[in-house]
Amino acid sequence: MDPHISSIAALGWCRALGLPDDALTEPGRVTRIDDSVRDVRLLTVGRSTAIVGPAEAVSRLEGEPEPAELDAPRLETVVAGHAGRTEILGLCTDWIDATRVENPLVSHDPADLEELLRRCPPDDVAEAELAPAGSSGLFVLLDDDHRPFAGAAYREVGSLLADIRVMTAPETRRRGMASTAATLATHDALDAGLVPLARTRRDNRGARTVAAVSGYEMWGTLVTVRVPPGGRP
């Protein structure tokens, strides 16, 4: 990974997590208490680890000698939480063309994205966290009847990163539609001077493949676990 791009990504995540700008520049562990949230987040980049979450959860992690090695199931056990997920974070530094649809019909209308999401399984929609509100660089691929079958958009993170999210209708998967939509959103982010970021669940091989063919290189991991109010198990 290009050191300059990596440093930009680190700064973007520091801002997103409410940490000092230089929190991820040196090896070691940095923590921040935030009792206004119910998620504990563990970000690992190289030999640097950042932990942000409610006081009870963060204190339980202080006894873990190597928090960077925690995956979602182990983190759930340590903090007495649930709904854990481990995401691979990838960065794209170049305009890689992974389109598989020639001259695609593209819409930028949030209504088309809403229709696409209605055609997809709720679990997939929840995982993608792709929503019309607050998204930039929206690209929805339409068929000849103007029905949406794939889409991608991004949200800015710390005014430096573009968090790219992709969704494809079930009946059109494994045809290169996701990589086509991802390429359009990725190139738009690069043109805007942002560093494209892909967040894919470790166990979602399809999403990780799309990210890889679209030019994303692994940069770090993010483990997120929901904890009960007040730290109650």
N, C-alpha and C positions, 0 to 999 in steps of 0.2 A: 504494500500500500504506500502511495506517495506520502512522505512525511508531512508535506504542507496540507494536503487534503485531509489527512488524518487529524492534524491539529485543528483544522476548521470544524471537523465533525465533533471533536472533543469539546471545543468551545460551545458549539450549538447545544450539545447535551448538558453541559454545565449550566447554561442559561435555562434550559428546559427543566432541570432538576433543582434549580435555585441554589446552585453551588458557586463558589468563587471561580472566576474564569480560568484559573490555573490549577484547578482541583485534580485534573487528570494528566498533568504534565509529568509527574514523577511516580515511580512505583510505590505501591502501598494502598492503604484503605482510607477513604474519607466518608464521613457519615453526616446526615442532616436529619434532625427531628422535624416531622411535619404531622401534627396531630389533627390537621384539618382533612386528611385523606384516610382512606381505608385500605389502600394498597401499599405494600412494601415493595420497592423496586431495587434490584441489584444489577448494576451495570458493570460489565467487565470489558476493559479494553487493554489488551496486552497484559502488563503486570500491574495495572491500576484498577481499583475497584471502588465504586461509589454505591452507598446504601442510603436510601431515602425512604422514610415511612414513619408511622406512629411510634412513640417512644417505647412502648412495650415490645413491639416487634424488633426494633433496632437493638434494644438491650439484649434480647435473646440471641441475636446474631453476633454480639461481641464475644461470645464464648466459642465461636467457630473459628478455628485457626486458619482455614483456607476458604473464606466465603466465595471466592471466585469459582470454586469447584462445585458449588451447590447447583443442582438442577431443580426444576419446579417441585417434584414430589418430596425431595429432601427439605427444601425450603418450607413447604407446607407443614411438614412435621415439626421443624424447629420453631416456627412462629405460630403454630396452631391455627393455620389458615386454610384456605380452600381456593378453588378456581385458579390454580397456578398455571402458568405457561412460560415456556422457554423459547425465546425468539433469537434467531440468528440475524445480526445486523450487517448489512452489506452496503458498500458505497460504490457509486459509478463515477468514473473520472473521464469518460470519453464518449463520443457520439457513436455508439455501437448500433448498427441497424439489424434488429432482430424481427423486422416485420415479415409476416407470412401471408399478408393479404395485399394484393396489388390494387392500387387506387381505391382504398377503403372509403366508404361513405361515413363521414364523421359528423357527429352532433356535439355541440357544447351546451345543450339544453339540460338543466337539472331535472326536468320532467322525464326525459329519456332515461336518465340514471335511476330515477325512482321506479320507473317501469321495469328496468333491468333487475333491480334488487327484488322486486315483487316476484320475479320469475325464478329466483334462486332460493335454495334451502335456507331457512332462518339461521342455522348454525354457521353456514358459510358466510352469510351476511354479517353476523356478529363477529366472526373472526377477522374478516377483512376490514371492518370499521370504516367502510366507504360510504359516506353520506353526502348528499347534495349541499347541505349547509356547511359553510366554512371551508369548502374545497376550492382549490385553484387548479388551473391547467386541466380542466375537465375534458375528457375525450371519450365519447361513446360511439362504438361501431354499430352501424345499422345494416340490416339486410335490404334486399331490393324492395321489400314492402315497408321499409322504414321502421322495422321492429328492432329494438336494441338486443344485441347478443353478447357484447363484451364492453368493458369500460375501465378507465383508469383515471385517477386524479391524485392530487397531493395537497398536503397542508404544510405550511412553513413551520420549522422548528428553530426557535432562537434566531429567526431572520437569516439563517445560514444554510439550513438543510431543507430539502423537500421530501417529506415522508410520503412515498409513492404507495398507493393502494390499488389493487387490481381485482376485478371480478368478471367471471365468464358464466353465461347461462349453461346449465348442465348438458343440454343437448348439443352444444357446440364446443365442448372441451376437447383437448388433445388434437386441435387442428391449427395451433399457432395463433389463435385469436388473442390469448392473454399476452403473449410476447409482443404482438403488434400494438395492442393498447398500451402496454408498459413502455414500449419504445417511444410512442408519441408523447406520453407524459414525461418520460425521462429527458428527452431532447428539449421539451419545453422548459423544464426546470434548469437544464444546463444553459439554455439561451438566456434565462432570467438571472444567471449568475449564482444559482444555488447548487449545492452538492446533493445529488439524488441519493436518498436513503431507502433501502428495502428492508422491511421487517417481516421475516417469515418464521412461522413456528418450526421448531426443530423437527417435528414429526410429519410436517407437510412436505412430502417429497416433490409434489407437483409444483408448489409455489417456489420451492428452492431451485428447481430446474428452470422455471421461468426467469427468476432473478439471475441465475448464472448465465443463461444464453443472452440475456439483455445487457450483460456487461458489468454486473455487480460482483465485487470481490468482498469476501468476508472481512469484517473489521472488528466485531465484538459480539457480545451476547447480552441479552436483557432478560432477567427472570422477574416475573411479576406474580405476586400472591395477594389475594384479598384476605384481610384479617377482620375478625368480628369487632364490633364497637367496644371500646374500653379494654381490648385485649382479652375478652372472655373467650374460652375455648368452646 
